[in-house]
Structures are given as structure tokens and as C-alpha cells.
Amino acid sequence: TVIRVTGAMKVKADRDEASPYAAMTAAQDVAERLKQLGVTALHIKLRATGGNKSKSLGPGGQSALRALARAGMKIGRIEDVTPIPTDSTRRKSGRRGRRL
């Protein structure tokens, strides 16, 4: 790992950790640090929770990618590495599902 910045490092409130704003500012920090190290291009791997939980990206995924591109990074491949089970364990929320 060359550099790690999370949304929690950028915002104070717990509920804003996964927000597009937090992702964007984190991505800007990453781009800045990579430029200092002399990295100009990257391959991106996107990962959702996966397994028997959500297989779609969180709200910050797209905005982080856009922020990296806008910061002048050359983007090579964008790959989705969300773990997808061939036969999953039982999903939570019981036999009759989540009742609202």
C-alpha cells in the first residue's frame, strides 16, 4: 500500500464517512501524495461489500473516481473486484424477510 486515505479521515460526523464529499476530498489527497511520489497513472480497482450483502458501490465510489481523474491522474483500467459468492452463506433477516 503506497497511501491510504479514508472518508473518516476527512469528515467529523460518522454518518458522512461514506458521502461523495468525503470520497472526493480523500481522492484529492491521494492524488496530491502520488504526485509527490512521481506517480502519474493508475489502474483502479473498485470494491463493494459483496458476499451476501450489497453488490453495488457506495455513494462515494463514483465521485472518488471522478476526483482522481480531475486531479490529472491518467486512468488505465477500471476493474470491479467485488467478491461474488458462487454459493453464499445464509443472508440475515430471517425466513420472512425484513418487514417494514
Residue frames as qw, qx, qy, qz and C-alpha x, y, z in Angstrom:
[[0.000, 0.889, 0.458, 0.000, 0.00, 0.00, 0.00],
 [0.428, 0.351, -0.007, 0.833, 1.51, 3.29, -1.09],
 [0.120, -0.126, 0.263, -0.949, -1.05, 5.57, 0.53],
 [0.212, -0.490, -0.843, -0.070, -4.34, 5.11, 2.33],
 [0.153, -0.025, 0.212, -0.965, -6.89, 7.85, 2.96],
 [0.048, -0.449, -0.892, -0.025, -10.42, 7.09, 4.10],
 [0.156, -0.670, -0.369, -0.626, -13.57, 9.19, 4.21],
 [0.619, -0.691, -0.354, 0.120, -13.48, 9.03, 8.02],
 [0.580, -0.215, -0.054, 0.784, -10.19, 10.95, 7.99],
 [0.165, 0.278, 0.304, 0.896, -11.88, 13.83, 6.14],
 [0.396, -0.551, -0.275, -0.681, -15.19, 14.41, 7.95],
 [0.152, -0.320, 0.658, -0.665, -16.19, 14.63, 11.58],
 [0.729, -0.032, 0.286, -0.621, -19.67, 13.07, 11.62],
 [0.445, -0.123, 0.885, 0.060, -19.93, 9.27, 11.40],
 [0.617, 0.541, 0.532, -0.207, -22.87, 9.45, 9.02],
 [0.400, 0.860, -0.154, -0.278, -20.83, 11.41, 6.45],
 [0.491, -0.480, 0.667, 0.288, -17.98, 8.88, 6.16],
 [0.526, 0.197, 0.760, 0.327, -19.38, 7.26, 3.01],
 [0.328, 0.829, 0.268, -0.365, -20.59, 10.52, 1.44],
 [0.692, 0.601, 0.167, 0.365, -19.48, 11.69, -2.02],
 [0.000, 0.954, -0.196, 0.228, -17.85, 14.76, -0.45],
 [0.643, -0.610, 0.460, 0.038, -15.65, 12.67, 1.86],
 [0.859, 0.163, 0.401, 0.274, -14.68, 10.39, -1.03],
 [0.477, 0.822, 0.071, 0.302, -13.83, 13.35, -3.23],
 [0.175, -0.909, 0.340, -0.164, -11.58, 15.03, -0.65],
 [0.784, -0.368, 0.487, 0.111, -9.90, 11.71, 0.16],
 [0.801, 0.413, 0.312, 0.300, -9.22, 11.12, -3.56],
 [0.246, 0.930, -0.107, 0.252, -7.73, 14.62, -3.89],
 [0.482, -0.749, 0.453, -0.037, -5.35, 13.87, -1.00],
 [0.863, -0.025, 0.464, 0.197, -4.35, 10.59, -2.64],
 [0.638, 0.694, 0.160, 0.293, -3.68, 12.32, -5.96],
 [0.042, -0.951, 0.252, -0.171, -1.59, 15.00, -4.26],
 [0.641, -0.557, 0.526, 0.044, 0.55, 12.44, -2.43],
 [0.854, 0.231, 0.409, 0.226, 1.00, 10.32, -5.57],
 [0.447, 0.862, -0.016, 0.240, 2.23, 13.36, -7.48],
 [0.301, -0.845, 0.436, -0.079, 4.85, 13.92, -4.77],
 [0.743, -0.265, 0.604, 0.111, 5.97, 10.31, -5.22],
 [0.051, 0.461, -0.630, -0.623, 6.11, 10.74, -9.01],
 [0.323, 0.276, 0.902, 0.082, 3.16, 8.52, -9.95],
 [0.233, 0.234, -0.203, -0.922, 1.14, 9.82, -12.90],
 [0.624, 0.015, -0.526, -0.578, -1.03, 6.86, -13.99],
 [0.326, -0.180, 0.826, -0.423, -3.03, 4.22, -12.17],
 [0.423, -0.200, -0.806, -0.363, -5.25, 1.21, -12.54],
 [0.409, -0.266, 0.356, -0.797, -8.32, 1.38, -10.33],
 [0.331, -0.183, -0.925, -0.035, -9.99, -1.50, -8.51],
 [0.459, -0.328, 0.085, -0.821, -13.47, -0.76, -7.14],
 [0.324, -0.091, -0.930, 0.146, -14.85, -2.99, -4.41],
 [0.561, -0.468, -0.096, -0.676, -18.30, -3.09, -2.84],
 [0.563, -0.423, 0.584, -0.404, -19.13, -5.07, 0.30],
 [0.536, 0.274, -0.743, -0.292, -20.10, -8.15, -1.69],
 [0.040, -0.023, 0.949, -0.312, -20.64, -11.62, -0.30],
 [0.065, -0.551, -0.823, -0.118, -24.28, -11.91, 0.72],
 [0.054, -0.691, -0.292, 0.659, -24.50, -8.13, 1.31],
 [0.409, 0.835, 0.099, -0.354, -24.70, -5.28, -1.22],
 [0.740, 0.090, 0.426, 0.512, -23.01, -5.82, -4.57],
 [0.318, 0.830, 0.208, 0.408, -23.34, -2.20, -5.66],
 [0.456, 0.211, -0.277, 0.819, -20.85, 0.54, -4.85],
 [0.225, -0.643, -0.499, 0.536, -21.49, 3.02, -2.07],
 [0.211, 0.936, 0.270, -0.077, -22.35, 6.67, -2.70],
 [0.211, -0.856, 0.307, 0.359, -18.69, 7.74, -2.74],
 [0.761, -0.014, 0.544, 0.353, -17.38, 5.32, -5.37],
 [0.522, 0.681, 0.360, 0.366, -18.12, 7.33, -8.49],
 [0.030, -0.995, 0.025, -0.097, -17.14, 10.68, -7.03],
 [0.610, -0.608, 0.410, 0.299, -13.76, 9.36, -5.83],
 [0.697, 0.200, 0.518, 0.455, -13.01, 8.10, -9.33],
 [0.305, 0.861, 0.268, 0.307, -14.03, 11.42, -10.89],
 [0.308, -0.935, 0.155, 0.086, -11.91, 13.36, -8.38],
 [0.696, -0.326, 0.477, 0.427, -8.85, 11.27, -9.28],
 [0.570, 0.485, 0.472, 0.467, -9.42, 11.91, -12.98],
 [0.068, 0.962, 0.169, 0.202, -9.92, 15.63, -12.41],
 [0.505, -0.795, 0.237, 0.238, -6.72, 15.84, -10.36],
 [0.327, 0.778, -0.485, -0.231, -4.75, 14.99, -13.50],
 [0.517, -0.290, 0.805, 0.026, -4.18, 11.26, -12.96],
 [0.490, 0.272, -0.645, -0.519, -4.10, 9.07, -16.07],
 [0.716, -0.102, 0.550, -0.417, -6.52, 6.20, -15.50],
 [0.105, 0.276, -0.889, -0.350, -5.69, 2.88, -17.14],
 [0.412, -0.247, -0.834, -0.271, -8.08, 0.08, -16.27],
 [0.471, -0.282, 0.351, -0.759, -11.09, 0.29, -14.00],
 [0.460, -0.009, -0.883, -0.089, -11.85, -3.12, -12.52],
 [0.663, -0.450, 0.072, -0.594, -14.64, -4.26, -10.21],
 [0.381, 0.245, -0.862, 0.226, -13.25, -6.68, -7.61],
 [0.620, -0.298, 0.266, -0.675, -16.40, -7.12, -5.51],
 [0.095, -0.160, 0.980, -0.067, -16.42, -10.64, -4.05],
 [0.713, 0.041, -0.173, -0.678, -19.31, -12.57, -5.60],
 [0.481, -0.244, 0.818, -0.202, -20.05, -15.92, -3.96],
 [0.318, 0.074, -0.823, -0.465, -20.75, -19.00, -6.06],
 [0.563, -0.487, -0.632, -0.216, -22.98, -20.32, -3.29],
 [0.043, -0.581, 0.324, -0.745, -23.39, -17.95, -0.39],
 [0.151, -0.171, -0.827, 0.514, -23.99, -18.44, 3.29],
 [0.080, -0.705, -0.702, -0.064, -27.47, -17.64, 4.55],
 [0.097, 0.481, 0.046, 0.870, -28.41, -13.98, 4.35],
 [0.052, -0.188, -0.656, 0.729, -29.55, -12.20, 7.51],
 [0.389, 0.022, 0.015, -0.921, -33.14, -11.01, 8.18],
 [0.479, 0.043, 0.752, -0.450, -34.86, -14.34, 8.75],
 [0.345, 0.247, 0.883, 0.199, -37.31, -16.57, 6.97],
 [0.242, 0.788, 0.566, -0.020, -39.97, -13.92, 6.24],
 [0.435, 0.507, 0.143, 0.730, -37.52, -11.15, 5.35],
 [0.179, -0.128, -0.312, 0.924, -37.33, -7.61, 6.62],
 [0.042, -0.708, -0.688, -0.153, -40.82, -6.38, 7.46],
 [0.175, 0.197, -0.055, 0.963, -41.38, -2.63, 7.30]]
